[in-house]
Amino acid sequence: MTSSIVVQESDLNGHGGIFCPSPLAHMSVWNAHPKVFLDVARLGHAKCPYCSTQYTLSQEVHAISPEQA
């Protein structure tokens, strides 16, 4: 499964990331790959190593540079 999901600020957890599989990608957790944390806020995007789903921050949300983290 390869797709691109736009992530809003409200989708991020307290650490600036999300987990995949994600309801944003309309994935059922019960039959998906193991849960993996993706640090979307650091670079503005992240790719799941299991399913290759690409998560990208919305243009309204600014990525956190490594100096800010």
Phi and psi in degrees as a GROMACS rama.xvg file:
@    title "Ramachandran Plot"
@    xaxis  label "Phi"
@    yaxis  label "Psi"
@TYPE xy
-127.624  125.05  THR-2
-154.538  171.981  SER-3
-122.976  127.938  SER-4
-116.355  128.688  ILE-5
-87.4564  126.412  VAL-6
-104.031  127.099  VAL-7
-90.8604  162.931  GLN-8
-58.0552  -37.2355  GLU-9
-68.1155  -16.3935  SER-10
-82.0887  -20.3615  ASP-11
-76.4931  145.547  LEU-12
-85.036  -176.826  ASN-13
-61.8388  -16.0483  GLY-14
-100.664  6.30607  HIS-15
80.48  23.8626  GLY-16
-135.953  -174.622  GLY-17
-138.167  170.481  ILE-18
-111.341  145.06  PHE-19
-120.089  134.134  CYS-20
-68.73  149.566  PRO-21
-127.128  143.938  SER-22
-61.9928  -23.8432  PRO-23
-60.1213  -31.714  LEU-24
-94.3415  8.23645  ALA-25
56.8629  42.3575  HIS-26
-100.82  137.14  MET-27
-81.4394  125.905  SER-28
-67.8354  -31.1442  VAL-29
-66.636  -24.5085  TRP-30
-123.84  24.4446  ASN-31
-105.694  -177.454  ALA-32
-71.5544  171.69  HIS-33
-59.3547  149.309  PRO-34
-69.4901  131.54  LYS-35
-133.477  138.38  VAL-36
-83.7575  133.508  PHE-37
-121.582  121.055  LEU-38
-84.5043  80.8113  ASP-39
-72.4201  -33.5267  VAL-40
-68.1769  -27.6981  ALA-41
-67.223  -47.5684  ARG-42
-110.161  -12.3874  LEU-43
94.0699  -2.84016  GLY-44
-161.918  161.037  HIS-45
-158.725  150.727  ALA-46
-121.961  130.346  LYS-47
-69.2056  129.054  CYS-48
-71.351  -16.7899  PRO-49
-89.6724  -52.1085  TYR-50
-111.748  -1.61708  CYS-51
66.098  16.1439  SER-52
-67.3837  130.936  THR-53
-96.8902  127.564  GLN-54
-110.927  129.284  TYR-55
-130.034  135.081  THR-56
-65.1222  142.269  LEU-57
-60.0574  153.874  SER-58
-63.6396  -22.2092  GLN-59
-76.0424  -15.9984  GLU-60
-105.651  132.891  VAL-61
-100.146  137.171  HIS-62
-68.0572  152.084  ALA-63
-90.8065  122.288  ILE-64
-72.9089  155.748  SER-65
-55.9214  -29.2106  PRO-66
-69.6296  -28.2751  GLU-67
-82.6155  -22.8765  GLN-68
